[in-house]
Amino acid sequence: MSPFLKRTLSAAALIPALLLGTTGPAVAATNTLTITAINRSGAKVSIWTKVVNLDSGREYSVRAGTKRTLPKGDYAVLALITTGTTNTLGGRTVKVSGTSKLTVDARYGKRVDLRLSPAVTRLGHDVRAQICTGTGSSGSEVDTSAGNGFTLYAIPTASKKITFAAMATWADPDGVADNYAVLHRTVGVPSNPSRTFYKSQLGTTTVETRRGPTGTQYSDVAVQPTPNGCGNRMYAGLWNLNRPNSAKIHFSPGSWEIRGFFPTYAKNGDHYSLGEQSTHRTVVAGRSSFVRFGGASWGPGFHVPVTYQGRISYPLDDMFQDPGFNGLNGNHNYIAGDRAKATLTFGGKVVKTAYDTGFGQYMPSLEYQVKKAGWYTLTNTASRYYPEIAFQSGMLSTGSTVTYRFHAKPNTSVLAQVATIQHMPTGLNGYNRARPGSVTNVALKLNRYVLWGDVKRGANPTLKSLTTKVSFDGGRTWKAVPVKKINGVWAAVVTNPASGAVALRTRATYTSGGYTEAGIQRAYAIG
C-alpha cells in the first residue's frame, strides 16, 4: 500500500470521532435566509419585510438583500414593494434550513380592483388591501392602499399559510348620499384578486347620528370588517359632520363593525375625543338594520353591584352610558369626562365611601369586604367633568344617580338581586328634543347583566312596583307621571312643557324588599 493511501485512510478514520465530539466541542449549524425583492420595473430593491415563524408566530424584520440568521423552521415572508405610483403586496412561504433564499417579484403582481355594479359616481373612493399569516386576530399582516393616485397589486399564491383581504368604500363626506363598503377575503391570493360586487347582493344599515348628550357638535362615522381574519384591522372613515345626520351604508354580506366618534377641541385648541360608540352588524343580502349614535339619556349604566369572594364591588365610571349600548354582543360605549361619589350603608351607617375623581384613576370602584349578612344600600352620584374641554352649550345628560338596596352575605360570589334602569325616550328629533307641549313615551328597560367576574347570576328580582317622576326645573321639584305598558314595554308617559329640559327619576321595588332608583338630569330637551 502506498504511503499516500495510508495517510488518506488514517485521516478518514478520525472523522467519526470528530463528529461525535470526542476530541472537542461541536460547531452549531447556521441557518440563514436571504430575501431578494424586485420591483415592477425589474430592479432589485432594499426594503424591509416581515418574516413570521409559522410555528411560534414570532415576527422578524428582515431587509431584502441582507443575509439574516434565523432559527430553523417554516416561515412566511410578507412584503410591500412600491414602484412609482404602484403598491404591490407579496406573501410567500419558505423553509429555513442551512442557506435559504427567497425572491419576491412585484412583476408577478395582479391588479386589485373592487368594483360596484351598477357603478356609482361622485363619491369618495378608497381601496386598501392586506396580506396576512393565519386566519385569527393574532396573525401578522402587511397592508397598503390605493389612495392618492396609487394602483394596487397583489402577487398570487396558492399557499394556505397566506391570507388576503381587500376592502373598498364609496363615501359621501356630506352624509347625504348612500355609502358603500365591501370586503373581499380569501385563503391564498387568487390569480385574479379583483372582484365585482352587485348592489342587489348587498345589505343595508341606516346610521343615525344625534346631538345633545355627547358634549360636542361633531361626529365621525367609520366602518371596519369583523370578525377575526385577514382584513379585520382595516378601517375606513365615511363622514364627519357638525350636525345630526341619517344616511345609509350598503355592505357586502358578513360581519361589520360600525363606529361613531365624538371629536372636539380643548380650550387650548388641541384635538380631543370625548368618546366613541361601536356596534356589530351581521349583514345579509337584501336585509336592513339600524344604528343610532348619540341617543338620549346617557345614564346611569348597566353595572349592578356584585359580591365577589365575599367583597361588594361596584365600578364608579359607568354612570354615562347610552342605553342603546350595553357593552355586550359587540356593543361598546365610552364617554370621557365624569366624576362621582359613592357610599355604601349598612344598618343605617356609612361603611364605605369611594370617589371617581375623573382623571388619573384606573377603573375606580367601591370595594367592601362583607362582615355581616344583611341589607346594604349603595348610592353613586356622578356629573360630567372635563376641565380641558368646553362642553357644547345646552349639553344633555349632565348628571346621573343610582341607588341599589340589596341583600349580601360573606363568602359568596353572586350578582346582587337588583336590576339597572335605563330611560329611553321615543319620538325625539336629531338634537334629542321633543316638540313643545307634546307627549313623550319614555321606555323603562330593567336589565341585569353579568358584565365581569366569575359570579353566579342568581334569580332575577320580582318586580313589585314601578314609578317615575319628572322635573322641569333642574330637579328642584318633582311630580309623578303615569307608567304603563306600551307594546309590551313599561313606559313613563310625560307631557312636555313649552321649553326647557326634562329630568327623570324611576324607582323599581321588588318583592324581596330591595329596590333600584335611577335618575338622569337633562335626559332630553324641548323645542
NORRAPE-V128957 format. One record per pair of residues at least 4 apart in sequence whose ideal C-beta (glycine too) atoms are under 7 Angstrom apart, sorted by the first residue. I is the first residue (numbers start at 1). GAP is how many residues later the second one is. Records with the same first field share a line. If there is no record, write none. Layout:
# NORRAPE-V128957
I->GAP / GAP
This chain:
# NORRAPE-V128957
1->4 / 5
3->4
4->4
5->4
6->4
7->4
8->4
9->4
14->4
15->4
16->4
17->5 / 6
18->5
21->4 / 5
30->39
31->38 / 39 / 40 / 41 / 65 / 66 / 67
32->35 / 36 / 37 / 38 / 67 / 68
33->18 / 29 / 35 / 37 / 61 / 63 / 67 / 69
34->33 / 67
35->14 / 27 / 29 / 42 / 67 / 69
36->8 / 28 / 29 / 67
37->7 / 8 / 10 / 27 / 42 / 44 / 67
38->4 / 5 / 6 / 65 / 67 / 68 / 69
39->4 / 6 / 42 / 44 / 67
40->43 / 46 / 48 / 66 / 67 / 69
41->42
42->65
44->21
45->19 / 36
46->17 / 18 / 19
47->17 / 32 / 34
48->13 / 15
49->13 / 15 / 28 / 29 / 30
50->9 / 11 / 28 / 90 / 92
51->9 / 11 / 24 / 26
52->5 / 7 / 23 / 24 / 81 / 88
53->4 / 5 / 20 / 22
54->20 / 21 / 22 / 79 / 107
55->18 / 19
57->81
59->81
60->10
62->6
70->26
72->24 / 25
73->23
74->19 / 21
75->18 / 19 / 21
76->15 / 17 / 57 / 85 / 86
77->14 / 15 / 17 / 25 / 27
78->13 / 53 / 62 / 64
79->11 / 25 / 63
80->7 / 9 / 62 / 64
81->7 / 9 / 23 / 25
82->5
83->23
85->64 / 65 / 66
86->64 / 65 / 67
87->57 / 63 / 65
88->18 / 21 / 65 / 67
89->40 / 42 / 53 / 55 / 65 / 66
90->14 / 16 / 65
91->40 / 66 / 71 / 98
92->10 / 12 / 65
93->66 / 68 / 69
94->6 / 8
95->5
96->4
106->47
108->47
109->44 / 45 / 46
110->43 / 44 / 46 / 81 / 82 / 83
111->42 / 83
112->15 / 17 / 40 / 41 / 42 / 54 / 81 / 82
113->81
114->13 / 52 / 54 / 68 / 70 / 80 / 81 / 83
115->4 / 81
116->4 / 54 / 64 / 81 / 83
117->79 / 81 / 82
118->81
120->50 / 60
123->47 / 48 / 49 / 54
124->47 / 49
125->45
126->19 / 21 / 42 / 43 / 110
127->18 / 19 / 25 / 39 / 41
128->15 / 16 / 17 / 39 / 106
129->14 / 15 / 23 / 25 / 36 / 37
130->11 / 12 / 13 / 35 / 100 / 101 / 104
131->10 / 11 / 23 / 31 / 33 / 58
132->7 / 8 / 9 / 31 / 98
133->6 / 7 / 28 / 29
134->4 / 5
135->28 / 94
136->92
137->91 / 95
141->89 / 92
143->91
144->8
146->4 / 5 / 6
154->10 / 35 / 39
155->34
156->33 / 34 / 35
157->5 / 31 / 32
158->30
159->29
160->27 / 28
162->26 / 27
163->23 / 24 / 67
164->22 / 24 / 25 / 29 / 66
165->18 / 19 / 20 / 65 / 66 / 69
166->18 / 27
167->15 / 16 / 58 / 64 / 67 / 69
168->14
169->11 / 12 / 67 / 69
170->9 / 10
171->8 / 67 / 68
172->4 / 5 / 7 / 67
173->66
174->65
175->64 / 66 / 70 / 72
176->71
178->70 / 72
179->59 / 68 / 69 / 70
180->70
181->42 / 55 / 68 / 70 / 75
182->15 / 70
183->42 / 48 / 69 / 71
184->11
185->44 / 45 / 46
186->4
189->4
197->4 / 5 / 55
199->51
201->84
202->48 / 49 / 50 / 83
203->48 / 50 / 80 / 81 / 82 / 83 / 84
204->44 / 46 / 84
205->44 / 46 / 53 / 76 / 84 / 85 / 86
206->40 / 42 / 84
207->14 / 40 / 42 / 51 / 84
208->38 / 84 / 85
209->10 / 12 / 35 / 36 / 51 / 84 / 85
210->34 / 82 / 83 / 84 / 85 / 220 / 221 / 222
211->6 / 33 / 83 / 219 / 220 / 221
212->82 / 84 / 183 / 184 / 219 / 220 / 313
213->81 / 83 / 85 / 183 / 184 / 219
214->48 / 60 / 61 / 80
215->49 / 59 / 169 / 176 / 177 / 180
216->46 / 47 / 48 / 58 / 176
217->25 / 175
218->22 / 24 / 44 / 45 / 46
219->22 / 41 / 42 / 43 / 74 / 75
220->17 / 20 / 40 / 41 / 43
221->17 / 18 / 39
222->13 / 14 / 15 / 16 / 37
223->13 / 15 / 26 / 33 / 34 / 35
224->10 / 11 / 33 / 35
225->6 / 7 / 9 / 29 / 31
226->6 / 29 / 30 / 31 / 54
227->5 / 28
228->4
238->11
241->4
244->186 / 187
251->5 / 32
253->30 / 31 / 32
254->29
255->25 / 27
256->24 / 25 / 27
257->21 / 23
258->20 / 21 / 23 / 33
259->17 / 19
260->16 / 17 / 33
261->12 / 15
262->11 / 12 / 13 / 14
263->8 / 10
264->8 / 10 / 125
265->4 / 5 / 6 / 7
266->4 / 6 / 122 / 123
267->121 / 123
272->117
274->61 / 62 / 63 / 115
275->59 / 60 / 61
276->58
277->16 / 45 / 48 / 55 / 56
278->54
279->12 / 46 / 51 / 52
280->50
281->8
292->32
295->27 / 28 / 29
296->100 / 129 / 132 / 136 / 227 / 228
297->26 / 100 / 126 / 127 / 128 / 223 / 226 / 227
298->22 / 23 / 24 / 37 / 99
299->20 / 21 / 22 / 98 / 101 / 221
300->18 / 19 / 100 / 102 / 218
301->17 / 18 / 20
302->16 / 19 / 24 / 25 / 118 / 145 / 147 / 149
303->11 / 12 / 15 / 148
304->100 / 111 / 112 / 114 / 115 / 116 / 144
305->7 / 9 / 73 / 99 / 101 / 111
306->7 / 109 / 110 / 147 / 149
307->4 / 5 / 63 / 101 / 105 / 106 / 107 / 109
308->5 / 105 / 145 / 147
309->104
310->59 / 60 / 100 / 101 / 102
311->56 / 57 / 58 / 59
312->32 / 56 / 58 / 64 / 96
313->52 / 54
314->28 / 51 / 52 / 64
315->48 / 50
316->24 / 26 / 38 / 40 / 48 / 49 / 50 / 64
317->21 / 39 / 46 / 47
319->19 / 21 / 61 / 63 / 81
320->15 / 18 / 62 / 64 / 77 / 80
321->4 / 12
322->11
323->99 / 100 / 101 / 122
325->6 / 7 / 8
326->5 / 121 / 123
327->4 / 5 / 6 / 124
328->121
336->50
337->21 / 47 / 48 / 49 / 52
338->18 / 20 / 44 / 45 / 46 / 47
339->17 / 18 / 19 / 43 / 44 / 46
340->16 / 40 / 41 / 42
341->14 / 40
342->12 / 24 / 36 / 37 / 38
343->7 / 10 / 36
344->7 / 8 / 22 / 24 / 32 / 34
345->4 / 5 / 6 / 31 / 32
346->5 / 28 / 30
347->27
351->17
352->14 / 16
354->10 / 11 / 12
356->5 / 8
357->4
358->27
366->12
370->38 / 39 / 40
371->39
373->36 / 37
374->33
375->30 / 32
376->30 / 32
377->26 / 28
378->26
379->24
380->21 / 22
381->20
382->17 / 18
383->15 / 16
384->7 / 14
391->4
394->131
396->36 / 126 / 128 / 129
397->123 / 125 / 126
398->123 / 124
399->122
400->119 / 120 / 121
401->118
402->116
403->114
404->12 / 14 / 112
405->109 / 110
406->10 / 11 / 12 / 108
407->10 / 107
413->41 / 42 / 43
414->41 / 42 / 44
415->35 / 40 / 41 / 42 / 43
417->41 / 42 / 44 / 95 / 97
418->43 / 96 / 98
419->27 / 28 / 29 / 42 / 89 / 97
420->27 / 28 / 96
421->23 / 25 / 85 / 87 / 95 / 97
422->23 / 25
423->19 / 21 / 81 / 83 / 97 / 100
424->18 / 19 / 21
425->15 / 17 / 98 / 99
426->14 / 15 / 17
427->7 / 13
428->4 / 5 / 6 / 96
429->4
432->92 / 93
433->91 / 92 / 93 / 94
434->4 / 6 / 62 / 90 / 92
436->60 / 62 / 63 / 90 / 91
437->59 / 61
438->58
439->54 / 55 / 56
440->54 / 56
441->45 / 50 / 52
442->49 / 50 / 52 / 62
443->46 / 48
444->22 / 24 / 46 / 47 / 48 / 62
446->62
448->12
450->5 / 7
461->49 / 51 / 53
462->48 / 49
463->45 / 47
464->45 / 46 / 47
465->44
466->17 / 24 / 40 / 42
467->13 / 16 / 39 / 40
468->13 / 15 / 24 / 36 / 37 / 38
469->9 / 10 / 11 / 12 / 36
470->8 / 9 / 11 / 24 / 32 / 33 / 34
471->4 / 5 / 6 / 7 / 32
472->25 / 28 / 30
473->4
474->29
475->28 / 46
478->27
481->11 / 12 / 13
482->11
483->7 / 9
484->7 / 9
485->4 / 5
486->5
492->14
494->8
496->6 / 30
497->29
499->27 / 28
500->26
501->21 / 23 / 24 / 25
502->21 / 22
503->17 / 18 / 19 / 20
504->15 / 16 / 19
505->12 / 14
506->12
507->8 / 10
508->7 / 8
509->6
510->4 / 5
